[in-house]
Amino acid sequence: MSVAGEGGDRAQQMRAKAQELQDAADRATDPQERQQLREKARQMEEKIQREGGTGPGLDPMV
């Protein structure tokens, strides 16, 4: 029922996906593929923070 709980679940799923991308980057042998995977993981982490991963009192739009 809680909207906050649903958002937390989504954030947790996104964090897990970002970790999977980072793990794949660690296993990648092609430097270009490794960089692309790391960039996707970084972007996903940034999105998580923008959507609610910031601390209380912090405005992500500032």
PDB file with one MODEL, atoms N, CA, C and O in Angstrom:
MODEL        1
ATOM      1  N   MET A   1       0.797  -1.183   0.000  1.00  0.00           N
ATOM      2  CA  MET A   1       0.000   0.000   0.000  1.00  0.00           C
ATOM      3  C   MET A   1       0.851   1.263   0.000  1.00  0.00           C
ATOM      4  O   MET A   1       0.435   2.273  -0.567  1.00  0.00           O
ATOM      5  N   SER A   2       1.977   1.239   0.591  1.00  0.00           N
ATOM      6  CA  SER A   2       2.808   2.431   0.725  1.00  0.00           C
ATOM      7  C   SER A   2       3.513   2.768  -0.582  1.00  0.00           C
ATOM      8  O   SER A   2       4.182   1.924  -1.178  1.00  0.00           O
ATOM      9  N   VAL A   3       3.357   3.989  -1.011  1.00  0.00           N
ATOM     10  CA  VAL A   3       4.035   4.455  -2.221  1.00  0.00           C
ATOM     11  C   VAL A   3       5.536   4.488  -1.981  1.00  0.00           C
ATOM     12  O   VAL A   3       6.316   4.123  -2.861  1.00  0.00           O
ATOM     13  N   ALA A   4       5.949   4.928  -0.785  1.00  0.00           N
ATOM     14  CA  ALA A   4       7.372   4.986  -0.460  1.00  0.00           C
ATOM     15  C   ALA A   4       7.988   3.593  -0.515  1.00  0.00           C
ATOM     16  O   ALA A   4       9.120   3.433  -0.973  1.00  0.00           O
ATOM     17  N   GLY A   5       7.261   2.595  -0.059  1.00  0.00           N
ATOM     18  CA  GLY A   5       7.765   1.227  -0.102  1.00  0.00           C
ATOM     19  C   GLY A   5       7.942   0.736  -1.523  1.00  0.00           C
ATOM     20  O   GLY A   5       8.901   0.028  -1.831  1.00  0.00           O
ATOM     21  N   GLU A   6       7.006   1.117  -2.394  1.00  0.00           N
ATOM     22  CA  GLU A   6       7.104   0.721  -3.796  1.00  0.00           C
ATOM     23  C   GLU A   6       8.300   1.384  -4.453  1.00  0.00           C
ATOM     24  O   GLU A   6       8.999   0.750  -5.243  1.00  0.00           O
ATOM     25  N   GLY A   7       8.545   2.645  -4.141  1.00  0.00           N
ATOM     26  CA  GLY A   7       9.696   3.350  -4.679  1.00  0.00           C
ATOM     27  C   GLY A   7      10.989   2.732  -4.191  1.00  0.00           C
ATOM     28  O   GLY A   7      11.966   2.640  -4.934  1.00  0.00           O
ATOM     29  N   GLY A   8      10.991   2.308  -2.938  1.00  0.00           N
ATOM     30  CA  GLY A   8      12.165   1.651  -2.378  1.00  0.00           C
ATOM     31  C   GLY A   8      12.460   0.334  -3.069  1.00  0.00           C
ATOM     32  O   GLY A   8      13.618  -0.018  -3.293  1.00  0.00           O
ATOM     33  N   ASP A   9      11.401  -0.389  -3.405  1.00  0.00           N
ATOM     34  CA  ASP A   9      11.579  -1.652  -4.125  1.00  0.00           C
ATOM     35  C   ASP A   9      12.180  -1.396  -5.504  1.00  0.00           C
ATOM     36  O   ASP A   9      13.068  -2.120  -5.953  1.00  0.00           O
ATOM     37  N   ARG A  10      11.685  -0.364  -6.160  1.00  0.00           N
ATOM     38  CA  ARG A  10      12.182  -0.027  -7.498  1.00  0.00           C
ATOM     39  C   ARG A  10      13.649   0.398  -7.420  1.00  0.00           C
ATOM     40  O   ARG A  10      14.472  -0.010  -8.239  1.00  0.00           O
ATOM     41  N   ALA A  11      13.956   1.220  -6.427  1.00  0.00           N
ATOM     42  CA  ALA A  11      15.340   1.667  -6.253  1.00  0.00           C
ATOM     43  C   ALA A  11      16.251   0.473  -5.975  1.00  0.00           C
ATOM     44  O   ALA A  11      17.370   0.409  -6.484  1.00  0.00           O
ATOM     45  N   GLN A  12      15.772  -0.465  -5.174  1.00  0.00           N
ATOM     46  CA  GLN A  12      16.557  -1.654  -4.864  1.00  0.00           C
ATOM     47  C   GLN A  12      16.792  -2.486  -6.124  1.00  0.00           C
ATOM     48  O   GLN A  12      17.887  -3.007  -6.334  1.00  0.00           O
ATOM     49  N   GLN A  13      15.769  -2.608  -6.953  1.00  0.00           N
ATOM     50  CA  GLN A  13      15.914  -3.355  -8.202  1.00  0.00           C
ATOM     51  C   GLN A  13      16.900  -2.660  -9.133  1.00  0.00           C
ATOM     52  O   GLN A  13      17.713  -3.308  -9.792  1.00  0.00           O
ATOM     53  N   MET A  14      16.817  -1.321  -9.178  1.00  0.00           N
ATOM     54  CA  MET A  14      17.732  -0.573 -10.035  1.00  0.00           C
ATOM     55  C   MET A  14      19.171  -0.691  -9.531  1.00  0.00           C
ATOM     56  O   MET A  14      20.107  -0.794 -10.324  1.00  0.00           O
ATOM     57  N   ARG A  15      19.339  -0.675  -8.211  1.00  0.00           N
ATOM     58  CA  ARG A  15      20.687  -0.846  -7.648  1.00  0.00           C
ATOM     59  C   ARG A  15      21.249  -2.222  -7.989  1.00  0.00           C
ATOM     60  O   ARG A  15      22.431  -2.364  -8.303  1.00  0.00           O
ATOM     61  N   ALA A  16      20.383  -3.232  -7.923  1.00  0.00           N
ATOM     62  CA  ALA A  16      20.820  -4.587  -8.264  1.00  0.00           C
ATOM     63  C   ALA A  16      21.233  -4.652  -9.733  1.00  0.00           C
ATOM     64  O   ALA A  16      22.232  -5.287 -10.069  1.00  0.00           O
ATOM     65  N   LYS A  17      20.477  -4.008 -10.599  1.00  0.00           N
ATOM     66  CA  LYS A  17      20.802  -3.985 -12.027  1.00  0.00           C
ATOM     67  C   LYS A  17      22.113  -3.235 -12.261  1.00  0.00           C
ATOM     68  O   LYS A  17      22.944  -3.662 -13.063  1.00  0.00           O
ATOM     69  N   ALA A  18      22.293  -2.116 -11.557  1.00  0.00           N
ATOM     70  CA  ALA A  18      23.537  -1.355 -11.684  1.00  0.00           C
ATOM     71  C   ALA A  18      24.724  -2.202 -11.239  1.00  0.00           C
ATOM     72  O   ALA A  18      25.793  -2.147 -11.848  1.00  0.00           O
ATOM     73  N   GLN A  19      24.541  -2.979 -10.184  1.00  0.00           N
ATOM     74  CA  GLN A  19      25.619  -3.854  -9.707  1.00  0.00           C
ATOM     75  C   GLN A  19      25.905  -4.951 -10.734  1.00  0.00           C
ATOM     76  O   GLN A  19      27.063  -5.307 -10.952  1.00  0.00           O
ATOM     77  N   GLU A  20      24.867  -5.483 -11.359  1.00  0.00           N
ATOM     78  CA  GLU A  20      25.055  -6.492 -12.406  1.00  0.00           C
ATOM     79  C   GLU A  20      25.861  -5.908 -13.572  1.00  0.00           C
ATOM     80  O   GLU A  20      26.748  -6.564 -14.118  1.00  0.00           O
ATOM     81  N   LEU A  21      25.538  -4.672 -13.940  1.00  0.00           N
ATOM     82  CA  LEU A  21      26.282  -4.018 -15.023  1.00  0.00           C
ATOM     83  C   LEU A  21      27.749  -3.825 -14.630  1.00  0.00           C
ATOM     84  O   LEU A  21      28.649  -4.035 -15.443  1.00  0.00           O
ATOM     85  N   GLN A  22      27.980  -3.425 -13.383  1.00  0.00           N
ATOM     86  CA  GLN A  22      29.353  -3.230 -12.914  1.00  0.00           C
ATOM     87  C   GLN A  22      30.101  -4.565 -12.904  1.00  0.00           C
ATOM     88  O   GLN A  22      31.268  -4.628 -13.289  1.00  0.00           O
ATOM     89  N   ASP A  23      29.435  -5.616 -12.468  1.00  0.00           N
ATOM     90  CA  ASP A  23      30.059  -6.947 -12.468  1.00  0.00           C
ATOM     91  C   ASP A  23      30.391  -7.388 -13.891  1.00  0.00           C
ATOM     92  O   ASP A  23      31.458  -7.949 -14.140  1.00  0.00           O
ATOM     93  N   ALA A  24      29.475  -7.132 -14.820  1.00  0.00           N
ATOM     94  CA  ALA A  24      29.716  -7.476 -16.219  1.00  0.00           C
ATOM     95  C   ALA A  24      30.901  -6.679 -16.759  1.00  0.00           C
ATOM     96  O   ALA A  24      31.710  -7.201 -17.525  1.00  0.00           O
ATOM     97  N   ALA A  25      30.997  -5.417 -16.357  1.00  0.00           N
ATOM     98  CA  ALA A  25      32.127  -4.589 -16.784  1.00  0.00           C
ATOM     99  C   ALA A  25      33.439  -5.162 -16.252  1.00  0.00           C
ATOM    100  O   ALA A  25      34.453  -5.156 -16.950  1.00  0.00           O
ATOM    101  N   ASP A  26      33.413  -5.650 -15.029  1.00  0.00           N
ATOM    102  CA  ASP A  26      34.621  -6.241 -14.438  1.00  0.00           C
ATOM    103  C   ASP A  26      35.057  -7.497 -15.185  1.00  0.00           C
ATOM    104  O   ASP A  26      36.245  -7.816 -15.245  1.00  0.00           O
ATOM    105  N   ARG A  27      34.082  -8.208 -15.755  1.00  0.00           N
ATOM    106  CA  ARG A  27      34.405  -9.450 -16.486  1.00  0.00           C
ATOM    107  C   ARG A  27      34.740  -9.206 -17.955  1.00  0.00           C
ATOM    108  O   ARG A  27      35.348 -10.054 -18.608  1.00  0.00           O
ATOM    109  N   ALA A  28      34.342  -8.049 -18.468  1.00  0.00           N
ATOM    110  CA  ALA A  28      34.521  -7.753 -19.898  1.00  0.00           C
ATOM    111  C   ALA A  28      36.003  -7.690 -20.249  1.00  0.00           C
ATOM    112  O   ALA A  28      36.813  -7.141 -19.502  1.00  0.00           O
ATOM    113  N   THR A  29      36.337  -8.257 -21.390  1.00  0.00           N
ATOM    114  CA  THR A  29      37.729  -8.224 -21.850  1.00  0.00           C
ATOM    115  C   THR A  29      37.967  -7.076 -22.825  1.00  0.00           C
ATOM    116  O   THR A  29      39.097  -6.613 -22.982  1.00  0.00           O
ATOM    117  N   ASP A  30      36.911  -6.622 -23.474  1.00  0.00           N
ATOM    118  CA  ASP A  30      37.024  -5.518 -24.419  1.00  0.00           C
ATOM    119  C   ASP A  30      36.952  -4.187 -23.663  1.00  0.00           C
ATOM    120  O   ASP A  30      35.954  -3.921 -22.993  1.00  0.00           O
ATOM    121  N   PRO A  31      37.978  -3.355 -23.755  1.00  0.00           N
ATOM    122  CA  PRO A  31      37.989  -2.090 -23.013  1.00  0.00           C
ATOM    123  C   PRO A  31      36.808  -1.179 -23.342  1.00  0.00           C
ATOM    124  O   PRO A  31      36.288  -0.502 -22.455  1.00  0.00           O
ATOM    125  N   GLN A  32      36.383  -1.156 -24.592  1.00  0.00           N
ATOM    126  CA  GLN A  32      35.249  -0.305 -24.974  1.00  0.00           C
ATOM    127  C   GLN A  32      33.958  -0.808 -24.332  1.00  0.00           C
ATOM    128  O   GLN A  32      33.164  -0.017 -23.823  1.00  0.00           O
ATOM    129  N   GLU A  33      33.750  -2.115 -24.358  1.00  0.00           N
ATOM    130  CA  GLU A  33      32.563  -2.698 -23.733  1.00  0.00           C
ATOM    131  C   GLU A  33      32.591  -2.448 -22.226  1.00  0.00           C
ATOM    132  O   GLU A  33      31.566  -2.117 -21.630  1.00  0.00           O
ATOM    133  N   ARG A  34      33.754  -2.605 -21.620  1.00  0.00           N
ATOM    134  CA  ARG A  34      33.910  -2.373 -20.181  1.00  0.00           C
ATOM    135  C   ARG A  34      33.514  -0.935 -19.834  1.00  0.00           C
ATOM    136  O   ARG A  34      32.793  -0.703 -18.864  1.00  0.00           O
ATOM    137  N   GLN A  35      33.988   0.027 -20.628  1.00  0.00           N
ATOM    138  CA  GLN A  35      33.676   1.432 -20.390  1.00  0.00           C
ATOM    139  C   GLN A  35      32.177   1.703 -20.552  1.00  0.00           C
ATOM    140  O   GLN A  35      31.588   2.436 -19.758  1.00  0.00           O
ATOM    141  N   GLN A  36      31.569   1.117 -21.573  1.00  0.00           N
ATOM    142  CA  GLN A  36      30.135   1.323 -21.803  1.00  0.00           C
ATOM    143  C   GLN A  36      29.307   0.762 -20.645  1.00  0.00           C
ATOM    144  O   GLN A  36      28.349   1.396 -20.202  1.00  0.00           O
ATOM    145  N   LEU A  37      29.667  -0.400 -20.166  1.00  0.00           N
ATOM    146  CA  LEU A  37      28.939  -1.010 -19.051  1.00  0.00           C
ATOM    147  C   LEU A  37      29.092  -0.177 -17.779  1.00  0.00           C
ATOM    148  O   LEU A  37      28.127   0.023 -17.042  1.00  0.00           O
ATOM    149  N   ARG A  38      30.293   0.298 -17.530  1.00  0.00           N
ATOM    150  CA  ARG A  38      30.517   1.136 -16.346  1.00  0.00           C
ATOM    151  C   ARG A  38      29.741   2.441 -16.445  1.00  0.00           C
ATOM    152  O   ARG A  38      29.208   2.923 -15.446  1.00  0.00           O
ATOM    153  N   GLU A  39      29.674   3.009 -17.630  1.00  0.00           N
ATOM    154  CA  GLU A  39      28.934   4.253 -17.828  1.00  0.00           C
ATOM    155  C   GLU A  39      27.438   4.024 -17.591  1.00  0.00           C
ATOM    156  O   GLU A  39      26.778   4.855 -16.967  1.00  0.00           O
ATOM    157  N   LYS A  40      26.906   2.916 -18.081  1.00  0.00           N
ATOM    158  CA  LYS A  40      25.488   2.607 -17.850  1.00  0.00           C
ATOM    159  C   LYS A  40      25.210   2.436 -16.361  1.00  0.00           C
ATOM    160  O   LYS A  40      24.197   2.920 -15.856  1.00  0.00           O
ATOM    161  N   ALA A  41      26.107   1.752 -15.660  1.00  0.00           N
ATOM    162  CA  ALA A  41      25.945   1.551 -14.220  1.00  0.00           C
ATOM    163  C   ALA A  41      25.994   2.890 -13.494  1.00  0.00           C
ATOM    164  O   ALA A  41      25.205   3.125 -12.578  1.00  0.00           O
ATOM    165  N   ARG A  42      26.910   3.770 -13.890  1.00  0.00           N
ATOM    166  CA  ARG A  42      27.037   5.087 -13.266  1.00  0.00           C
ATOM    167  C   ARG A  42      25.776   5.912 -13.493  1.00  0.00           C
ATOM    168  O   ARG A  42      25.273   6.557 -12.572  1.00  0.00           O
ATOM    169  N   GLN A  43      25.269   5.890 -14.720  1.00  0.00           N
ATOM    170  CA  GLN A  43      24.049   6.640 -15.032  1.00  0.00           C
ATOM    171  C   GLN A  43      22.861   6.120 -14.233  1.00  0.00           C
ATOM    172  O   GLN A  43      22.028   6.901 -13.772  1.00  0.00           O
ATOM    173  N   MET A  44      22.784   4.823 -14.072  1.00  0.00           N
ATOM    174  CA  MET A  44      21.691   4.236 -13.317  1.00  0.00           C
ATOM    175  C   MET A  44      21.769   4.662 -11.845  1.00  0.00           C
ATOM    176  O   MET A  44      20.747   4.979 -11.237  1.00  0.00           O
ATOM    177  N   GLU A  45      22.970   4.669 -11.279  1.00  0.00           N
ATOM    178  CA  GLU A  45      23.145   5.102  -9.897  1.00  0.00           C
ATOM    179  C   GLU A  45      22.754   6.572  -9.738  1.00  0.00           C
ATOM    180  O   GLU A  45      22.130   6.948  -8.746  1.00  0.00           O
ATOM    181  N   GLU A  46      23.119   7.391 -10.708  1.00  0.00           N
ATOM    182  CA  GLU A  46      22.744   8.811 -10.661  1.00  0.00           C
ATOM    183  C   GLU A  46      21.233   8.969 -10.708  1.00  0.00           C
ATOM    184  O   GLU A  46      20.669   9.804 -10.000  1.00  0.00           O
ATOM    185  N   LYS A  47      20.582   8.175 -11.534  1.00  0.00           N
ATOM    186  CA  LYS A  47      19.123   8.236 -11.645  1.00  0.00           C
ATOM    187  C   LYS A  47      18.475   7.835 -10.322  1.00  0.00           C
ATOM    188  O   LYS A  47      17.494   8.449  -9.903  1.00  0.00           O
ATOM    189  N   ILE A  48      19.003   6.833  -9.677  1.00  0.00           N
ATOM    190  CA  ILE A  48      18.486   6.397  -8.377  1.00  0.00           C
ATOM    191  C   ILE A  48      18.585   7.550  -7.380  1.00  0.00           C
ATOM    192  O   ILE A  48      17.642   7.816  -6.635  1.00  0.00           O
ATOM    193  N   GLN A  49      19.711   8.219  -7.368  1.00  0.00           N
ATOM    194  CA  GLN A  49      19.898   9.336  -6.443  1.00  0.00           C
ATOM    195  C   GLN A  49      18.943  10.477  -6.752  1.00  0.00           C
ATOM    196  O   GLN A  49      18.382  11.080  -5.837  1.00  0.00           O
ATOM    197  N   ARG A  50      18.753  10.779  -8.029  1.00  0.00           N
ATOM    198  CA  ARG A  50      17.837  11.859  -8.415  1.00  0.00           C
ATOM    199  C   ARG A  50      16.398  11.538  -8.031  1.00  0.00           C
ATOM    200  O   ARG A  50      15.630  12.435  -7.685  1.00  0.00           O
ATOM    201  N   GLU A  51      16.036  10.263  -8.093  1.00  0.00           N
ATOM    202  CA  GLU A  51      14.647   9.875  -7.828  1.00  0.00           C
ATOM    203  C   GLU A  51      14.338   9.684  -6.357  1.00  0.00           C
ATOM    204  O   GLU A  51      13.200   9.377  -6.001  1.00  0.00           O
ATOM    205  N   GLY A  52      15.313   9.858  -5.509  1.00  0.00           N
ATOM    206  CA  GLY A  52      14.985   9.740  -4.094  1.00  0.00           C
ATOM    207  C   GLY A  52      16.107   9.209  -3.244  1.00  0.00           C
ATOM    208  O   GLY A  52      15.912   8.950  -2.056  1.00  0.00           O
ATOM    209  N   GLY A  53      17.265   9.043  -3.816  1.00  0.00           N
ATOM    210  CA  GLY A  53      18.394   8.546  -3.036  1.00  0.00           C
ATOM    211  C   GLY A  53      19.121   9.632  -2.285  1.00  0.00           C
ATOM    212  O   GLY A  53      20.102   9.355  -1.595  1.00  0.00           O
ATOM    213  N   THR A  54      18.653  10.891  -2.406  1.00  0.00           N
ATOM    214  CA  THR A  54      19.301  11.969  -1.688  1.00  0.00           C
ATOM    215  C   THR A  54      18.850  11.985  -0.251  1.00  0.00           C
ATOM    216  O   THR A  54      17.783  11.464   0.073  1.00  0.00           O
ATOM    217  N   GLY A  55      19.628  12.563   0.593  1.00  0.00           N
ATOM    218  CA  GLY A  55      19.305  12.632   2.010  1.00  0.00           C
ATOM    219  C   GLY A  55      18.210  13.638   2.294  1.00  0.00           C
ATOM    220  O   GLY A  55      17.860  14.444   1.432  1.00  0.00           O
ATOM    221  N   PRO A  56      17.674  13.594   3.489  1.00  0.00           N
ATOM    222  CA  PRO A  56      16.608  14.526   3.835  1.00  0.00           C
ATOM    223  C   PRO A  56      17.102  15.964   3.817  1.00  0.00           C
ATOM    224  O   PRO A  56      18.211  16.257   4.264  1.00  0.00           O
ATOM    225  N   GLY A  57      16.273  16.856   3.297  1.00  0.00           N
ATOM    226  CA  GLY A  57      16.629  18.265   3.271  1.00  0.00           C
ATOM    227  C   GLY A  57      17.465  18.665   2.082  1.00  0.00           C
ATOM    228  O   GLY A  57      17.761  19.848   1.909  1.00  0.00           O
ATOM    229  N   LEU A  58      17.846  17.732   1.272  1.00  0.00           N
ATOM    230  CA  LEU A  58      18.645  18.046   0.096  1.00  0.00           C
ATOM    231  C   LEU A  58      17.731  18.126  -1.114  1.00  0.00           C
ATOM    232  O   LEU A  58      16.930  17.223  -1.356  1.00  0.00           O
ATOM    233  N   ASP A  59      17.848  19.191  -1.860  1.00  0.00           N
ATOM    234  CA  ASP A  59      17.043  19.350  -3.057  1.00  0.00           C
ATOM    235  C   ASP A  59      17.890  18.973  -4.256  1.00  0.00           C
ATOM    236  O   ASP A  59      18.839  19.689  -4.576  1.00  0.00           O
ATOM    237  N   PRO A  60      17.579  17.860  -4.940  1.00  0.00           N
ATOM    238  CA  PRO A  60      18.406  17.421  -6.067  1.00  0.00           C
ATOM    239  C   PRO A  60      18.344  18.368  -7.256  1.00  0.00           C
ATOM    240  O   PRO A  60      19.132  18.225  -8.191  1.00  0.00           O
ATOM    241  N   MET A  61      17.424  19.336  -7.245  1.00  0.00           N
ATOM    242  CA  MET A  61      17.295  20.258  -8.347  1.00  0.00           C
ATOM    243  C   MET A  61      18.165  21.500  -8.180  1.00  0.00           C
ATOM    244  O   MET A  61      18.224  22.336  -9.082  1.00  0.00           O
ATOM    245  N   VAL A  62      18.841  21.632  -7.041  1.00  0.00           N
ATOM    246  CA  VAL A  62      19.675  22.812  -6.788  1.00  0.00           C
ATOM    247  C   VAL A  62      21.055  22.608  -7.347  1.00  0.00           C
ATOM    248  O   VAL A  62      21.904  23.492  -7.233  1.00  0.00           O
TER     249      VAL A  62
ENDMDL
END
